[in-house]
Amino acid sequence: MFVELHILQNFAPSCLNRDESNSPKDCEFGGFRRARISSQCIKRAVRNYFDKDALLPGENLARRTKLVVDETAKRLEKKGKEREQAKAVAQAALAGAGLATGDDGTTQYLLFLGHNELDAFASLCLDHWDTLAALLARKPSEEAKGARKAKKEAKQEFPADLKKRVLRLLDGGKAADLALFGRMLADLPDKNIDAACQVAHAISTNKVGVEFDFYTAVDDLQPREQTGAGMMGTIEFNSACYYRYANIDLRQLNENLRGDQELARKTVEAFIRAAVAAVPSGKQNSMAAHNPPSFVLAVVRRSALWSLANAFVKPVQPRHDRDLMAGSFEALKTYWEKLCKAYGDNGIDGKWAVCLDGPTAPFEDAASVEKLVQQVNAKLDFS
C-alpha cells in the first residue's frame, strides 16, 4: 500500500533553493522554463521540521554527518573518558568495521545514522574500551605504507567478533527520517537502507523567468559630506506556483522500522504534517515567502503510483476570471479524471483534499489538514 501527496503551493517573490551561481534553481519542462525546488531541499526542510516542531521523538530521528568521531567522543566524555583518547578509540572502532576516517577524525563521506545507532556505537566503544585501546598501541607494519594498505591491515587485526558487533548495531536505529529517505554506505553496501519515500523535484505550473533585485546598503557611520552606498549588488528571484509530489511505500517503511507499526503510523502522520508546513529557508530573511499550500491532496492506494506533473506540460496562464492557483487546480483535476478514465481507480482506497479556494471535487473534502491526516491514518495497512 502507498500514500501519495500532491500539493499546489504559490510562493511570493523568493529564492528558496539556489544553484552554484546563487540563482533560483530551474529546469525545462514541456518545452518551457520552470521554477524548481530540488527534492533534496524539500527533504531537508521536512527533516528539520520533524525536529523543530517535535513531530517525532529525538530518539527516532537521525543525523547526517562526517563528525561521528566527535559525536561519539562527547558521549564518552560524559562517562569519564579523556576526549582525545575517546576520539582515537572511536576512530579505531569505525576503521575496524570498514569506515575509515581522515587525520582530522572525519569520515570520508556523510554518514546517515539514527540517534539510537550513535548511542549504541558509543556504548560499544565504552564496553570494549581496553580492546580498542590495545589496538591503538599497535603500529602499522613497514609494508603497510599508504592509506589503503594501512586500512586493510587495521581491518585484519580487528577482532572478528567485535566487528560483527559494530556491524550489527548499524540497523537504522528505528530512525523515522532514515527509514523514509534511506541511506547508502559505500563501504558497507549490506547496511544500505532502501528509502520508503520518494520525493519529486517541485516544478512550477507556470512558465517563469528570473528577475533581479538591485540593492544598496548605507554605511551608518559614513560622514555626512560623503555620498554613495557602502555596498551594492543584485539578488535573483522568481515567483511561482509549484506542484509538489511525494509517496510512501508503507511496507518498506514498516520493514525499515523493524516492524514497529505504531512508529510507522506516527512517521506517516509526521511526514504529511511536515510536508505541508515545512518551507525551504533560502533567502527567507530578505524575502519572507511563508506561503502555505493552497491545495493538498492525499491518496491511499494499493498500486499504480501517479505523479500528476503532466497536468502542467502546458503552462498554466492566469486569466481575468481565473487566477494562477485556480487554473493549476483545474488542470490537475482534469488530468486526474483522464487518468481514472484511462486506467481505472480500483486500486485507490481513498482520496482526500484540502483546498483554500472552493470545492475539492472529484476528491473528498477533508476540510482541514488535521482531518486529512485522520482520514489517511484510518486507511493505513503495513502488511
N, C-alpha and C positions, 0 to 999 in steps of 0.2 A: 504494500500500500504506500501511496505517496501523498504528500501535502504540497500544493503549489501556491505561490504568492504572485499576484500580478498587481503592480502598483503604478498609478499615474501621479506624478509629483511635479508641480510647476514651481521653479525657483526664480526668484527675483535676480537682478544682476549679481553675478557671483563668479568665483574662480575656485570651485570646490576641490578640484583634482587637477594638478598641473603636470606637464611633461618636463623634460630636462631643460627646456628653454623658458620655463615659467609661464607657458601659455596654457590655457584651459585644454584639457585633452579632448580630442575629437576623432571622428572617423567618417568614412564614406559608407552610406547605406542606401540602397535603392537608387544609386546614381547621384545622391545629394549629400552635401556635407552636414554632419550631425554633431551635436554636442555629445560628450561621452564622459561617464564616470566609471573607472575601472572596477572590475569585480573585487580586486584586492583592496581597493579603497573602501568599498562598501562593507566587505567582511571585517576590515579593521575597525570601522565605525561601529559595527554590530558588536564585536568583541569588547570594545571599550564600554559600550552601553551596558552589556551584561554586568560588568564590574561596577561602573559608576552608579547605576540605578539599582544595584543589589538584586537583580532578577534571579541570580543563581548564587549559591554559597561559594565563598572563596575557595574552599577545598575542592569544588567541582569545576574549577577553571584552570587554564594552562597559561604558561608564559613562553614566548618565543624569544630566545636569547642565545648569545655566544658566551655569556658570563656565568655558566653553570658552576664553574670552579669557585668564583667569588660568592655566588649564592650559597653554595654548599659550605664554604668556609664560615660564612655568617652563622649558619645553623650550628656548626661545630664549635664556634667561639662561645656560643651560649651554653655549651656543655663543658666549658673549661679548657678547650684546646687552644694552643697558640696559633694565631692567624696564618702565618707563613707556612708552618708545618701542615696546618689543615688544608691549605691550598695545594701543597705538594701531594698530600695523601689523596685528595680528590682527583688531581691530575693522574696519579698512578692508577686509580680505580677506573677512570674513563679510558685511559690508554690500554689497560688490560682487556677491556671489553671491545676495543677496536675503535674508540672515538678519541683520536689524538688531539692534543692542544698545542698551541704555539708557545714561544718563550714567554709571552705576556700572559699566559694562562687561559686565553680564549680558545674556544673550539674553532675548527676550520670553517664551519658554517653554522647558521642559526639552528638551534635545536628547539623543537616544539614539545615541551614537557609539561605534564599535569602537575599541579601543586602536590598531589599525593606522591607522584613519582620523585619529585625533588626531595620531599620529606623522607621517602624510603631510601633514596640514594645516600642522604646524609646519615641516616641510621645505620646503613650498611657500612659506611666508612668508619663510623664510631665502633660498631661491633667487631670489625676486623682491623682495627687501628694498628695493632702490633704487626700483623702480617703485611699490611700495606707499607708501614714504616720500614720494615726489613727489606722490602723490595726497593725502596728508595736508596738504601745504603749500597746496593749493588751498582757498579758502574758498567756501562756498555763495553763489550769486548772491543779489541782493536779492529776486528773485522767489521764491526757494526758502525761504519762510518757513513754519514748521511742519514737524513731523517727517516727515509723509508726502511733502511736496514735496522736502524735503532728501534723503530716502531715494531718491526717484525720480531726482533729479539725480545722486546718487552712483553709482547703477547705470548711468546713461547714460555717465558719464565713465570707468567701469571698463573696462579693455581687454577686448575680447570674447574673445580667446584665453586670457587669464588666468582669466576667469570660467569658461570651458569646463574649464580645468584643475581649478579648485576643485570644480566640479560632478562632474567625472569621479572624483575621489577619494572621493566620498560613495557608495560601493558596498557598504557594510556591513562592510568590513574583515575579512571572514571571522570575525566575532564570533559564537560559538555561541549565546549568550543572546539576541542581537539577531535571529539567524536563527530562533530558537524563538518569540520573543514579538513580533517585528515592531516597526515604528516608523511614526509619522506626522509628517511635516514640513509644517505648514500652509502655509508659504510656498513649498515646493518639492515639490508633490504627486508629481512624477515620480520623486522619491527616496524615496517611501514604500516600505516593505518589508512584504509580507503575512506575518503570523505563520504559522509552520508548526505551532504548538502551540496547542491550545485547552485552557483550564483552567476548570473549573466552580467555582462557589462551593461550598465544603464545607457540607453541612447535616447536622443530627443525625438519626439514625434514630429517635430517641425524642423525645417531647414534653418541652419544658423550660420552666422558669420562672427568673426572676432571683432570686438570693439576695444578701444583704448581709452584709458583714463589718464590724462596728463595731470600730474600733481606737483605742487611746490610745498616746501616746508620752510617756515620762517625761523631764523635764529633769534631766540628770545633775548639774548644778551648782546645782540648786534647794536652798535652805536646808531643813534637816530640819523646822523648825517650820512650814513652808508645805506645804500639801497640794494635791492636784489634779494633773491631767495637763498637760504642756506644750502638747499639741495633741491633737485627736481628729478623727475623720472616719469615712467609710464607703467601702468598695470593693465594687462589684458584681461578681459572678462566676457561673459556672454549671459544670456537669459534664455532658458529653455524649459519645455515641459518634457520630462523624462518618463519613458516606460521602463519599469524595473521588473525583473523576473527571477524567481528562485524556486527550488524544490527540495524536499527532504525525502529520502528513502527511509521509511520507518523501520524496515527490517534491518538495514545496515546500521542505523542509529542504535537500535537495541543491541545488536551484536557488538558494536564499538563500546557500548556502556556495560558490557558483560552481563546482559540480561536483566538489568535493573530497569524495569518498565516504569516505575514511578519516576525515576530520574529522567528517563527518556520522554515521558509526558511533560514534565516540567521544562525540559530542554526545548521541546516544540513550542510550548507556550511562550517561553522567554525569547525564542527566535522571532516569532511573529511580532511580539511587542517591540523588540529591538529593531527589527527590520522596518517597522512603521515609524518609529520615533527617532532612530539614530540618523544624524546628518553629518557628512564629512566636515572636517574642521578647517579645510584650506581657505585662507584669507577671510575667515569669518569675523575677525576683529575689525576689518575695514569694509566688509560687505554686509554682515549680519543677515544672511539669507536663511532664516529659520522658518521655512515654509513647509508645514506638514502636508502629507499626501491629500489629494482631493478625491482619490478613488483607491480603495483596497479590495481586492478580490481574493478569497481563499478557496481553493478547490481540493477536496479529498477524493482521490481516485485510486483504482486498483491497477491501472496500466495506462499506456499511451500518453506520455507526457506531451504537453502542448505549450510551447512558447508562443506568445501572441505578437511577437515583434513584427511579423509580416503584415500585421494590420496597418503598419505605418511605412510600408515600402514607398507609397506615395505620401509625401509630407503633408501633414495637416495644415490647412490655411484658415486663419480666423476670418469670419465674415461679420457683416454688420449685425446679423441676427444670431450669431453663434461665436462664442469666444474659443480660444485655443483649447481650453480644458474640455469644454462641451464637445468640440469637434473630435478630440482624441478619444473620449469615451464612446462617441458614436462609431468611430472607426473600429475600436476594439470590440464593441458589441456586435457589429456587422460581421467582423471576421470570425468571432466565436460562433455565431449562428451558421456561417458557412461550413466551419469545421464539423459542427454537430450534424449538419445535414449530410456531409460527405462521408464521415467516418462513424457517426453514431455516438451516443453518450451513455451507453450501457455500463461502461466502466467507471462512471462518475457517481460517487456516493453522496456528494453534497457540494454546493457552490454558494457561498455567502459573500455579500458585498456591503461595503460602507461607501456611500457617495455623498459628498457635500452639496452637490448641485441638483438633487432631484431623485427621481425613481431609479432603481437599480435593475429593473427587468432587462434581460431574462434571468437575472440572478436573484436569489432570495435576499431580501433586505434584512441585514443584521442590525441595522440602526446604530450600532456603536462598535468600536474595536473590541471592547470588553465582551460584548455578546458574540461577536465573530469568533473570538478565542474560545468561548464556551461551546459554541456550535462545533468547531473543529475538534475540540477535546472529546466531545461525546462520540465522535466517529472514529477515533484513532484505534488502529489494530496493528500490533507489532509482530504478529505471527508470520 
